[in-house]
């Protein structure tokens, strides 16, 4: 699959979600909550490899890593409503999310999950 096609399709979906969110935060959130990046990655990966086992492993790994990503969506609204400036709140939320990823990866390794 040509790199430019992947880039354009992926970018258009991100722009679509942000434009819809300007009109309706709920519809924008719905579009953003659909795992578009994961779905696109699986489509691109399948079209390039035709390897169903690789797709299955990828989907399973994404499942485990979605859980720590939720930290951002808990921290960001709380920080913003507490009066923290947007970029500071986003930065803190991302740091918290990175810590959640690190903790999740450590647990997965400990229990030999993926």
C-alpha distances in whole Angstrom, upper triangle without the diagonal:
4,6,9,7,7,11,12,12,13,16,17,18,20,21,22,24,26,27,28,30,32,33,33,33,33,30,28,29,28,24,24,25,23,20,18,16,17,15,12,12,13,10,7,9,10,7,6,10,12,15,17,20,17,16,20,21,19,20,24,23,22,25,28,26,26,30,31,29,31,34,32,33,36,37,36,38,41,41,41,43,45,45,43,41,37,36,38,38,34,34,37,35,32,34,35,32,31,35,34,31,33,35,33,31,35,36,33,33,37,37,34,32,28
4,6,5,7,9,10,11,13,15,16,17,19,20,22,24,25,26,28,30,31,33,33,33,33,31,28,29,29,25,25,26,24,22,19,17,18,17,14,14,15,13,10,12,14,11,10,14,16,18,21,23,20,19,23,24,21,23,26,25,24,27,30,28,28,32,32,30,32,34,33,33,37,38,36,38,41,41,40,43,45,45,42,40,36,35,37,37,33,34,36,35,32,34,36,32,32,35,35,31,33,36,34,32,36,37,34,35,39,39,36,34,30
4,6,5,6,9,10,11,12,14,16,17,18,20,22,23,24,26,28,29,31,32,31,32,29,27,27,27,24,23,25,23,20,17,15,17,16,13,12,15,13,10,12,14,12,11,15,17,19,21,23,20,19,23,23,20,22,25,24,22,26,28,25,26,29,29,27,30,32,30,31,34,35,33,35,38,38,37,40,42,41,39,37,33,31,34,34,30,30,33,31,28,31,32,29,28,32,32,29,31,34,32,30,33,35,32,33,37,37,34,32,29
4,5,5,6,9,10,10,12,14,15,16,18,20,21,22,24,26,27,29,30,30,31,28,25,27,26,23,22,25,23,21,18,16,18,18,14,14,17,15,12,15,17,15,14,18,20,22,24,26,23,22,26,26,23,24,28,26,24,28,30,27,27,31,31,28,30,32,30,31,35,35,33,35,38,37,36,40,42,41,38,36,32,31,33,33,30,30,33,32,29,31,33,30,30,33,33,30,33,35,34,32,36,37,35,36,40,40,37,35,32
4,5,5,6,8,10,11,12,14,15,16,19,20,21,22,25,26,28,28,28,29,26,24,25,24,21,21,23,21,19,16,15,17,15,12,13,15,13,10,14,15,13,13,17,18,21,22,25,22,20,24,25,22,23,26,25,23,26,29,27,26,30,30,27,30,32,30,30,34,35,33,34,38,37,36,39,42,41,39,36,33,31,34,34,30,31,34,32,29,32,34,31,30,34,33,30,33,36,34,32,36,37,35,36,39,39,37,34,31
4,6,5,6,8,10,11,13,14,16,17,19,20,21,23,25,27,27,26,27,24,22,23,22,19,18,20,18,16,13,11,13,12,8,9,12,10,8,11,13,11,12,15,17,19,20,22,19,17,21,21,18,19,23,22,20,23,25,23,23,26,27,24,26,29,27,27,31,32,30,32,35,35,34,37,39,38,36,34,30,29,32,31,27,28,31,29,26,29,30,27,27,30,30,27,29,32,30,29,32,33,31,32,36,35,33,31,27
4,6,5,6,9,10,11,12,14,16,17,18,20,21,23,25,26,25,26,24,21,22,22,18,17,20,18,17,13,11,14,14,11,11,14,13,11,14,16,15,15,18,20,22,23,25,22,20,23,24,20,21,24,23,21,24,26,23,23,26,26,23,26,28,25,26,30,30,28,30,33,33,32,35,37,36,34,31,28,26,29,29,25,26,29,27,24,27,29,26,26,29,29,26,29,31,30,29,32,34,32,33,36,36,34,32,29
4,5,5,6,9,10,10,12,14,16,16,18,20,21,23,24,24,25,22,20,21,21,17,17,20,18,17,14,13,16,15,12,14,16,15,13,16,18,16,17,21,22,24,25,27,24,22,25,26,23,23,27,26,23,26,28,26,25,28,28,25,27,29,27,27,31,31,29,30,34,33,32,35,37,36,34,32,28,27,30,30,26,27,30,28,26,29,31,28,28,32,31,29,31,34,32,32,35,36,34,36,39,39,37,35,32
4,6,5,6,9,10,11,13,15,15,17,19,20,22,22,22,23,20,18,19,18,15,15,17,15,15,11,11,13,12,9,11,14,12,11,15,16,15,16,19,20,22,23,25,22,20,23,24,21,21,24,24,21,23,26,24,23,26,27,24,25,28,26,25,29,30,28,29,33,33,31,34,37,36,34,32,28,28,31,30,26,28,30,28,26,29,30,27,28,31,30,28,31,33,31,30,34,35,33,34,38,37,36,33,30
4,6,5,7,9,10,11,13,15,16,17,19,21,21,20,21,18,16,17,17,13,12,15,13,12,8,8,11,10,7,9,12,11,11,14,16,15,16,19,20,21,22,24,21,18,21,22,18,18,22,21,18,21,23,20,19,23,23,20,22,24,22,22,26,27,25,26,30,29,28,31,34,33,31,29,25,24,27,26,23,24,27,24,22,25,26,23,24,27,26,24,27,29,27,27,31,32,30,31,35,34,33,30,27
4,5,5,6,9,10,11,12,14,16,17,19,20,19,21,18,15,17,17,14,13,16,15,14,11,10,14,14,11,13,16,15,14,17,20,19,19,22,24,25,26,27,24,22,25,25,22,22,25,24,20,23,25,22,21,24,24,21,23,25,22,22,26,26,24,25,29,28,27,30,32,31,29,27,23,22,25,25,21,23,26,24,22,25,26,23,24,28,27,25,28,31,29,29,32,33,32,33,37,37,35,33,30
4,5,5,6,9,10,10,12,14,16,17,18,18,19,16,14,16,16,12,13,16,15,15,11,12,15,14,12,15,17,16,16,19,21,20,21,24,25,26,27,29,26,23,26,27,23,23,26,26,22,25,27,24,23,26,26,23,24,26,24,23,27,28,25,26,30,29,28,30,33,32,31,28,25,24,27,27,23,25,28,26,24,28,29,26,27,30,29,28,31,33,31,31,35,36,34,36,39,39,38,35,32
4,5,5,6,9,10,11,12,15,16,16,16,16,14,11,13,13,9,9,12,11,11,8,9,12,12,10,13,15,14,15,18,19,19,21,23,24,25,25,27,24,21,24,25,21,20,23,23,19,21,24,22,20,23,23,20,21,23,21,20,24,25,23,24,27,28,26,28,31,31,29,27,24,23,26,25,22,24,26,24,22,26,27,24,25,28,27,25,29,31,29,29,33,33,31,34,37,36,35,32,29
4,5,5,6,9,10,11,13,15,15,14,15,13,10,12,12,9,8,11,11,11,9,9,13,13,12,14,17,16,16,19,21,21,22,25,26,27,26,28,25,22,25,25,21,21,24,23,19,21,23,20,18,21,21,18,19,21,18,18,21,22,20,21,24,24,23,25,28,27,26,24,20,20,23,21,18,20,23,20,19,23,24,21,22,26,25,23,26,28,27,27,31,32,30,32,35,35,34,31,29
4,5,5,6,9,10,11,13,14,14,16,13,10,13,14,11,10,14,14,15,12,13,17,17,15,17,20,19,19,22,24,24,25,28,29,30,30,31,29,26,28,29,25,24,27,26,23,25,27,24,22,25,25,21,22,24,20,20,23,24,21,22,25,25,23,26,28,27,26,24,20,20,23,22,19,22,24,22,21,25,26,23,25,28,28,26,30,32,30,31,34,35,34,36,39,39,38,35,33
4,6,5,6,9,10,11,12,13,14,11,8,11,12,8,9,13,13,14,12,13,17,16,15,18,20,19,20,23,24,24,26,28,29,30,29,31,29,26,28,29,25,24,27,27,23,24,27,25,22,25,25,22,22,24,21,20,24,25,22,22,26,26,24,26,29,29,28,26,22,22,26,24,21,24,26,24,23,27,27,25,27,30,29,28,31,33,31,32,35,36,34,37,40,39,38,35,33
4,6,5,6,9,10,10,10,11,8,5,8,9,6,6,10,10,12,10,12,15,15,15,17,20,19,20,23,24,25,26,29,29,30,29,30,28,25,27,28,24,23,25,25,21,22,24,22,19,22,22,19,18,21,18,16,20,21,19,19,22,23,21,23,26,26,25,23,19,20,23,21,19,21,23,21,20,24,24,22,24,27,26,25,28,30,28,29,33,33,32,34,37,37,36,33,31
4,5,5,7,9,10,9,11,10,6,9,11,9,8,12,13,15,13,14,18,18,18,20,22,22,23,25,27,27,29,31,32,33,32,33,31,28,30,30,26,25,28,27,23,24,26,23,21,23,23,19,19,21,18,16,20,20,17,17,21,21,19,21,24,23,22,20,17,17,21,19,17,20,22,19,19,23,24,22,24,27,26,25,29,30,29,30,34,34,33,36,38,38,38,35,33
4,5,5,7,9,10,12,10,8,11,13,11,11,15,16,17,16,17,21,20,20,22,25,24,24,27,29,29,30,33,34,35,34,36,33,30,32,33,29,28,31,30,26,27,29,27,24,26,27,23,23,24,21,20,23,24,20,20,24,24,21,23,26,25,25,23,19,20,23,22,20,23,25,23,23,27,27,25,27,31,30,29,32,34,33,34,37,38,37,39,42,42,41,38,36
4,5,5,6,7,9,7,5,9,10,8,10,13,14,16,15,17,20,20,19,22,24,24,25,28,29,29,31,33,33,34,33,35,33,30,31,32,29,27,30,29,26,26,29,26,23,25,26,22,22,24,21,19,22,23,20,19,23,24,21,23,26,26,25,24,20,22,25,23,21,24,26,23,24,28,28,26,28,31,29,29,33,34,32,34,37,37,36,39,41,41,41,37,36
4,5,5,4,7,6,4,7,9,9,9,12,14,16,16,17,20,20,21,23,25,25,26,29,30,31,32,34,35,35,34,36,34,30,31,32,29,27,29,29,25,25,27,25,22,24,24,20,19,21,18,16,19,20,17,16,20,20,18,19,22,22,22,20,17,19,22,20,18,21,23,20,21,25,25,23,26,28,27,27,31,32,30,32,35,35,35,37,40,39,39,36,35
4,6,7,10,9,8,11,13,12,13,16,17,20,19,21,24,24,24,26,28,28,29,32,33,33,35,37,38,39,38,39,37,34,35,36,32,31,33,32,28,29,31,28,25,27,27,23,22,24,20,18,21,22,18,17,21,21,18,19,23,22,22,20,17,19,22,20,19,22,24,22,23,26,27,25,28,31,30,30,33,34,33,35,38,38,38,41,43,43,43,40,38
4,7,9,8,8,11,13,13,14,16,18,21,20,22,25,25,25,28,30,29,30,33,34,34,36,39,39,40,38,40,38,35,36,37,34,32,34,34,30,30,32,30,27,28,29,25,24,26,23,20,23,24,21,19,23,24,20,21,25,24,24,23,20,22,25,23,22,26,27,25,26,29,29,28,31,33,32,32,36,37,35,37,40,40,40,43,45,44,44,41,40
4,5,5,6,8,10,11,12,14,16,19,19,21,24,23,24,27,28,28,30,32,33,34,36,38,38,38,37,38,37,33,34,35,32,30,32,32,28,28,30,28,24,26,26,23,21,23,21,18,20,22,19,17,21,22,19,20,23,23,24,23,20,22,25,22,21,25,26,23,24,28,27,26,29,31,30,30,34,34,33,35,38,38,37,40,42,42,42,39,37
4,6,5,6,8,10,10,12,14,17,17,19,22,22,23,25,27,27,29,31,32,33,35,37,37,37,36,37,35,32,32,33,30,28,29,29,25,25,27,25,21,22,23,20,18,20,17,14,16,18,15,13,17,18,16,16,20,20,20,20,17,19,21,19,18,21,22,20,21,25,24,22,25,28,26,27,30,31,30,32,35,34,34,37,39,39,39,36,35
4,5,5,6,9,10,10,12,16,16,19,21,21,22,25,26,26,28,30,31,32,34,36,36,36,34,35,34,30,30,31,29,26,28,28,24,23,25,24,20,21,22,19,17,19,18,14,16,19,16,15,18,20,18,18,22,22,23,22,20,22,24,21,20,23,24,21,22,26,24,23,26,28,26,27,30,30,29,31,34,33,33,36,38,37,38,34,33
4,5,5,6,9,10,11,14,14,17,19,19,20,23,24,24,26,28,29,29,32,34,33,34,32,33,32,29,29,30,27,25,27,27,23,23,26,24,21,22,23,20,19,21,19,16,19,21,19,18,21,23,21,21,25,25,25,25,21,23,26,23,21,25,26,23,24,27,26,24,27,29,27,27,31,32,30,32,35,34,34,37,39,38,38,35,33
4,5,5,6,8,10,13,13,15,17,17,18,21,22,23,24,26,28,28,30,32,32,32,31,32,31,27,28,29,26,24,26,26,22,22,24,22,19,21,22,18,17,19,17,14,17,19,17,16,20,21,19,20,23,23,23,22,19,20,23,20,18,22,23,20,21,24,24,22,24,27,25,25,29,30,28,30,33,33,32,35,37,37,37,33,32
4,5,5,6,9,11,12,14,16,17,18,20,22,22,24,26,27,28,30,32,31,32,30,31,29,26,26,27,24,22,24,23,19,19,21,19,16,17,18,15,14,16,14,11,14,16,14,13,17,19,17,18,21,22,22,21,18,19,21,19,17,20,21,18,18,22,21,19,22,24,22,22,26,27,25,27,30,30,29,32,34,33,34,30,29
4,5,5,6,10,11,14,15,15,17,19,20,20,23,24,25,26,29,30,30,30,28,29,28,24,25,26,23,20,22,23,19,18,21,20,16,18,19,16,15,18,16,14,16,19,17,17,20,22,21,21,25,26,25,25,22,23,25,22,20,23,24,20,21,24,23,21,24,26,24,23,27,28,26,27,31,30,29,32,34,33,33,30,28
4,6,5,9,8,11,13,13,14,16,18,18,20,22,23,24,26,27,27,28,26,28,26,23,23,25,22,19,22,22,18,18,21,19,16,19,20,17,16,19,17,15,18,20,19,18,22,23,22,23,26,27,26,25,22,23,25,23,20,23,24,21,21,24,24,21,24,26,24,23,27,28,26,27,31,30,29,32,34,34,33,30,28
4,5,7,7,10,12,12,13,15,17,18,19,21,22,24,25,27,27,27,26,27,25,22,23,23,20,18,20,20,16,16,19,17,13,16,17,13,13,16,14,12,15,17,15,16,19,20,19,21,24,24,23,22,19,19,22,19,17,19,21,17,17,21,20,17,20,23,21,20,24,25,23,24,28,28,26,29,32,31,31,28,26
4,6,8,10,11,12,14,15,16,18,20,21,22,24,26,27,27,26,24,25,24,20,21,21,18,16,18,18,14,14,16,15,11,13,15,12,11,14,13,11,14,16,15,16,19,20,20,21,24,25,24,24,20,21,23,20,18,20,21,17,17,21,19,17,19,21,19,19,22,23,21,22,26,25,24,27,29,28,28,25,24
4,5,9,9,9,11,13,14,15,17,18,19,21,23,24,23,23,21,23,21,18,18,19,17,14,16,17,13,13,16,15,12,15,17,14,14,17,16,14,17,20,19,19,22,24,24,25,28,29,28,27,24,24,26,23,21,23,24,20,20,23,22,19,21,24,21,20,24,25,22,23,27,26,24,27,30,29,28,25,23
4,6,5,6,8,10,11,12,14,15,16,18,20,21,21,20,19,20,18,15,15,16,13,11,13,13,10,11,14,12,10,13,15,12,13,16,16,15,18,20,19,20,23,24,24,26,29,30,28,28,24,24,26,23,20,22,23,20,19,22,21,17,19,22,19,18,21,22,19,20,24,24,22,24,27,26,25,22,20
4,5,5,6,8,10,10,12,14,15,16,18,19,20,20,19,20,18,15,17,18,14,13,16,16,12,14,17,15,13,16,18,15,16,19,18,17,20,22,21,22,25,26,26,28,30,31,29,28,24,24,26,24,21,23,25,21,20,23,23,19,21,24,22,20,23,25,22,23,26,26,24,27,30,29,28,25,22
4,6,5,6,9,10,10,12,14,15,16,18,19,19,18,19,16,14,16,16,12,12,15,14,10,13,15,13,12,16,16,14,15,18,17,17,20,22,21,23,25,26,26,28,30,31,29,28,24,23,25,24,20,21,23,20,18,21,21,18,18,22,20,18,21,23,20,20,24,25,22,25,28,27,26,23,20
4,5,5,6,9,10,10,12,14,15,16,16,16,15,16,13,10,12,12,9,8,11,11,8,10,13,11,10,14,15,13,15,18,18,18,21,23,22,24,27,27,28,30,32,33,31,30,26,26,27,25,22,23,24,21,19,22,22,18,19,21,19,17,20,22,19,18,22,22,20,22,25,24,23,20,17
4,5,5,6,9,10,10,12,14,15,15,15,14,15,14,10,12,14,11,9,13,13,10,12,15,15,13,17,19,17,18,21,21,20,24,26,25,26,29,30,30,32,34,35,33,32,29,28,30,28,25,26,28,24,23,25,25,22,22,25,23,21,24,25,22,22,26,26,23,25,28,27,25,22,19
4,5,5,6,8,10,10,12,14,14,15,15,17,14,12,14,15,12,12,15,15,13,15,18,17,16,19,21,18,20,23,22,22,25,27,26,27,30,31,31,33,35,36,34,33,29,28,30,29,25,26,28,25,23,26,26,23,23,26,24,22,25,27,24,23,27,28,25,27,30,29,27,24,21
4,5,5,6,8,10,10,12,13,13,13,14,12,9,12,13,9,10,13,13,11,14,16,15,15,18,19,17,20,23,22,22,25,27,26,28,31,31,31,34,36,36,34,33,29,28,30,29,25,26,27,25,22,25,25,21,21,24,23,20,22,25,22,21,25,25,22,24,27,27,25,22,18
4,6,5,6,8,10,10,10,10,10,11,9,6,9,11,8,8,12,12,11,13,16,15,15,19,20,19,21,24,24,24,27,29,28,30,33,33,34,36,38,39,37,36,32,31,33,31,28,29,30,27,25,27,27,23,23,26,24,21,24,25,22,21,25,25,22,24,27,26,24,21,17
4,5,5,6,9,10,10,11,11,13,12,9,12,14,11,11,15,16,14,17,20,19,18,22,24,22,24,27,26,26,29,31,30,32,35,36,35,38,40,40,38,37,34,33,35,33,30,31,32,30,27,30,30,26,27,29,28,25,27,29,26,25,29,29,26,28,31,30,27,24,21
4,6,5,6,9,10,11,12,15,12,10,14,15,12,13,17,17,15,18,21,20,20,23,25,23,25,28,27,27,31,32,31,33,36,36,36,38,41,41,39,37,34,32,34,33,30,30,32,30,27,29,30,26,26,29,28,25,27,29,27,25,29,29,26,28,31,30,28,25,22
4,6,5,6,7,8,9,11,8,7,11,12,10,11,15,14,14,17,19,18,19,23,24,22,25,28,27,28,31,32,32,34,36,37,37,40,41,42,39,38,35,33,35,34,30,31,32,30,27,29,30,26,25,28,27,23,26,28,25,23,27,27,24,25,29,28,25,23,19
4,5,5,5,6,7,10,8,7,10,12,11,12,15,16,16,18,21,20,21,24,26,24,27,30,29,30,33,34,34,36,39,39,39,42,44,44,42,41,38,36,38,37,33,34,35,33,30,32,33,29,28,31,29,26,28,30,27,25,29,29,26,27,30,29,26,24,20
4,6,6,9,10,13,12,11,14,16,14,15,19,19,19,21,24,23,24,27,29,27,29,32,32,32,35,37,36,38,41,41,41,43,46,46,44,42,39,37,40,38,35,35,37,35,32,34,35,31,31,34,32,29,31,33,30,29,32,32,29,30,34,33,30,27,24
4,6,9,11,13,11,11,15,16,14,16,19,19,19,22,24,23,24,28,29,27,30,33,32,33,36,37,36,39,41,41,41,44,46,46,44,43,39,37,39,38,35,35,37,35,32,34,35,31,30,33,32,28,30,32,30,28,31,32,28,29,33,32,29,27,23
4,5,8,10,9,9,13,14,13,15,18,18,18,21,23,23,24,27,29,27,30,33,33,33,36,38,37,40,42,42,43,45,47,48,45,44,41,39,41,40,36,36,38,35,32,34,35,31,30,33,31,28,29,31,29,26,30,30,27,27,31,30,26,25,21
4,6,9,9,9,12,13,13,15,17,18,19,21,23,24,24,28,29,28,31,34,33,34,37,39,38,40,43,43,44,46,48,49,46,46,42,41,42,41,38,38,39,37,34,36,36,32,32,34,33,29,31,33,30,28,31,31,27,28,31,30,27,25,21
4,6,5,7,9,10,11,13,15,16,17,19,21,21,23,26,27,27,29,32,32,33,35,37,37,39,42,42,43,45,47,48,46,45,42,40,42,40,37,37,38,35,33,34,34,31,30,32,30,27,29,30,27,25,28,28,24,25,28,27,23,21,18
4,5,5,6,9,10,10,12,14,15,17,19,20,21,24,26,25,27,30,31,31,34,36,36,38,40,41,42,44,46,47,45,44,41,40,41,39,36,37,37,35,32,34,34,30,29,31,29,26,28,29,26,24,27,27,23,24,27,25,22,20,16
4,5,5,6,8,10,11,12,14,15,17,18,20,22,24,24,27,29,30,31,33,35,36,38,40,41,42,44,45,47,44,44,41,40,41,39,36,36,36,34,31,33,32,29,28,30,27,24,26,27,23,21,24,24,20,21,24,22,19,16,13
4,5,5,6,9,10,11,12,14,16,16,18,21,22,22,25,27,28,29,31,33,33,36,37,38,39,42,43,44,42,41,38,37,38,36,33,33,34,31,28,30,30,26,25,27,25,22,23,25,21,19,22,22,19,19,23,21,18,16,12
4,5,5,6,9,10,10,12,15,15,16,19,21,20,23,26,26,27,29,31,31,33,35,36,37,39,41,42,40,39,36,35,36,34,31,32,32,29,27,29,29,25,25,27,24,21,23,25,21,20,23,23,19,21,24,22,19,17,13
4,5,5,6,9,10,11,13,14,15,18,20,20,22,25,26,26,28,31,31,33,35,36,37,39,41,42,40,40,37,36,37,35,32,32,33,30,28,29,28,25,25,26,24,21,23,23,20,19,22,21,17,19,22,20,17,14,11
4,5,5,6,9,10,11,12,14,17,18,19,21,24,25,26,28,29,30,32,34,35,36,38,40,41,39,39,36,35,35,33,30,30,31,28,26,27,26,23,22,23,21,18,20,20,17,16,18,18,14,15,18,17,14,11,8
4,5,5,6,9,10,11,12,15,16,16,19,21,22,23,25,27,27,30,31,32,33,36,37,38,36,36,33,31,32,30,27,27,28,25,23,24,24,20,20,22,20,16,18,20,16,15,18,18,15,16,20,18,16,13,10
4,5,5,6,9,10,10,13,15,15,17,20,21,21,23,26,26,28,30,31,32,34,36,37,35,35,32,31,32,30,27,27,28,25,23,25,24,20,20,22,19,17,19,20,16,16,19,18,15,17,20,19,17,13,11
4,5,5,7,9,10,12,14,15,17,19,21,21,23,25,26,28,30,31,32,34,36,37,35,36,33,32,32,30,27,28,28,25,23,24,23,19,20,21,18,15,17,18,14,13,16,15,12,14,17,15,13,10,7
4,5,5,6,9,11,12,13,15,17,19,20,22,23,25,27,28,29,31,33,34,35,33,33,30,29,30,28,25,25,25,22,20,21,20,17,16,18,15,12,14,15,11,10,14,13,10,12,15,14,12,9,6
4,5,5,6,9,11,10,13,15,16,17,19,21,22,24,25,26,28,30,31,33,30,31,27,27,27,25,22,23,23,20,18,19,19,15,15,17,14,12,15,15,12,12,15,15,13,15,18,17,16,12,10
4,6,5,7,10,10,12,15,16,16,18,20,22,23,25,26,28,29,31,32,31,31,28,28,28,26,23,24,24,20,19,20,19,15,16,17,14,12,15,15,12,12,16,14,12,15,17,16,15,12,10
4,6,6,8,10,11,13,15,16,17,19,21,23,24,25,27,29,30,32,30,30,28,27,27,25,22,23,22,19,18,19,17,14,14,15,12,10,12,12,8,9,12,11,8,12,14,13,12,9,8
4,5,6,7,9,11,13,14,16,17,18,21,22,23,24,26,27,29,27,27,25,24,24,22,19,19,19,16,14,15,14,11,11,12,9,7,10,11,8,8,12,11,10,13,15,15,14,12,11
4,6,5,7,10,11,11,13,15,16,18,20,21,22,24,25,27,25,26,23,23,23,20,18,19,18,15,14,16,14,11,12,14,10,9,13,13,10,12,15,14,13,16,18,18,18,15,14
4,5,6,8,10,11,12,14,16,17,18,20,22,23,24,26,24,26,23,23,23,20,18,19,18,14,14,15,13,10,12,12,9,9,12,11,8,11,14,12,12,15,17,16,17,14,14
4,5,6,8,10,11,12,14,16,17,18,20,22,22,24,22,23,21,20,20,17,15,16,14,11,11,11,9,6,8,8,5,5,9,8,7,9,12,12,12,15,16,17,17,15,15
4,5,6,8,9,11,12,14,15,16,18,20,21,22,20,21,18,18,18,15,13,14,13,10,9,11,9,6,8,10,7,7,11,12,10,12,15,15,15,18,20,20,20,18,17
4,5,5,6,9,10,12,13,15,16,18,19,21,19,20,18,18,18,15,13,15,14,10,11,13,10,8,11,12,9,10,14,13,12,15,17,17,17,20,21,21,22,20,19
4,5,5,6,8,11,11,12,14,16,16,18,17,18,16,16,15,12,11,12,11,7,8,10,7,5,9,9,7,9,12,12,12,14,16,16,17,20,21,22,23,21,21
4,5,5,6,9,10,10,12,14,15,16,14,15,13,13,13,10,8,10,9,5,6,9,7,6,9,11,9,11,14,14,14,17,19,19,20,23,24,25,25,23,23
4,6,6,7,9,10,11,13,15,16,15,16,13,14,15,11,10,12,12,8,10,12,11,9,13,14,12,14,17,17,17,19,22,21,22,25,26,26,27,25,24
4,6,6,7,9,11,12,13,15,14,16,14,16,15,11,11,13,12,8,11,13,10,10,14,14,12,14,17,17,17,20,21,21,22,25,26,26,28,25,25
4,6,5,6,9,10,10,13,11,13,12,13,12,8,9,10,8,6,9,10,8,9,12,13,12,14,17,17,17,20,21,22,23,26,26,27,29,27,27
4,5,5,6,9,10,11,9,10,9,10,10,6,6,9,8,6,9,11,10,10,14,15,14,16,19,19,20,22,24,24,25,28,29,30,31,29,29
4,5,5,6,8,10,10,11,10,12,12,8,9,13,11,9,13,15,13,14,17,18,17,19,22,22,22,25,27,27,28,31,32,32,33,31,31
4,6,5,6,9,9,12,11,14,12,9,11,13,11,10,13,15,13,14,17,17,17,20,22,21,22,25,26,26,28,31,31,32,33,31,32
4,5,5,7,5,8,8,11,9,6,9,11,9,8,12,13,12,14,17,17,17,20,22,22,23,25,27,27,29,31,32,33,34,33,33
4,5,5,5,7,6,10,9,6,9,12,11,10,14,15,15,16,19,20,20,22,24,25,25,28,30,30,31,34,35,36,37,35,35
4,5,7,10,10,13,13,10,12,15,14,13,17,18,17,18,22,22,22,24,27,26,27,30,31,31,33,36,36,37,39,37,37
4,6,9,11,14,12,10,13,15,13,13,17,17,16,18,21,21,21,24,26,26,27,30,31,31,33,35,36,37,39,37,37
4,6,9,12,10,9,12,14,13,14,17,18,18,20,22,23,23,26,28,28,29,32,33,33,35,37,38,39,41,39,39
4,6,8,7,6,9,11,10,11,14,15,15,17,19,20,21,23,25,25,27,29,30,31,33,35,36,37,38,37,37
4,6,5,6,8,10,10,12,14,15,16,18,20,21,22,24,26,27,28,30,31,33,34,36,37,39,40,38,37
4,6,5,6,8,10,10,12,14,15,16,18,20,21,22,24,25,26,28,30,31,32,34,36,37,38,36,35
4,5,5,6,8,10,10,12,14,15,16,18,20,21,22,24,25,26,28,30,31,32,34,36,36,35,34
4,5,5,6,8,10,10,12,14,15,17,18,20,21,23,24,26,27,29,30,31,33,35,35,34,33
4,5,5,6,8,10,10,12,14,15,16,18,20,21,22,24,26,27,28,30,31,33,34,32,32
4,5,5,6,9,10,10,12,14,15,16,18,20,21,22,24,25,26,28,30,31,32,30,29
4,5,5,6,9,10,10,12,14,15,16,18,20,21,23,24,25,27,28,30,31,29,29
4,5,5,6,8,10,11,12,14,15,17,18,20,21,23,24,26,27,29,30,28,28
4,5,5,6,9,10,10,12,14,15,16,18,20,21,22,24,25,27,28,26,26
4,5,5,6,9,10,10,12,14,15,16,18,20,21,22,24,25,26,24,24
4,5,5,6,9,10,11,12,14,15,17,18,20,21,23,24,25,24,24
4,5,5,6,9,10,11,12,14,15,16,18,20,21,23,24,23,23
4,5,5,6,9,10,10,12,14,15,16,18,20,21,22,20,20
4,5,5,6,9,10,10,12,14,15,16,18,20,20,19,19
4,5,5,6,9,10,11,12,14,15,16,18,19,19,19
4,5,5,6,9,10,11,12,14,15,16,18,17,17
4,5,5,6,8,10,10,12,14,15,16,14,14
4,5,5,6,9,10,11,12,14,15,15,15
4,6,5,6,9,10,10,12,14,14,15
4,5,5,6,9,10,11,12,11,11
4,5,5,6,8,10,10,9,10
4,5,5,6,9,10,10,12
4,5,5,6,8,8,11
4,5,5,6,5,7
4,5,5,7,8
4,6,8,11
4,5,9
4,6
4
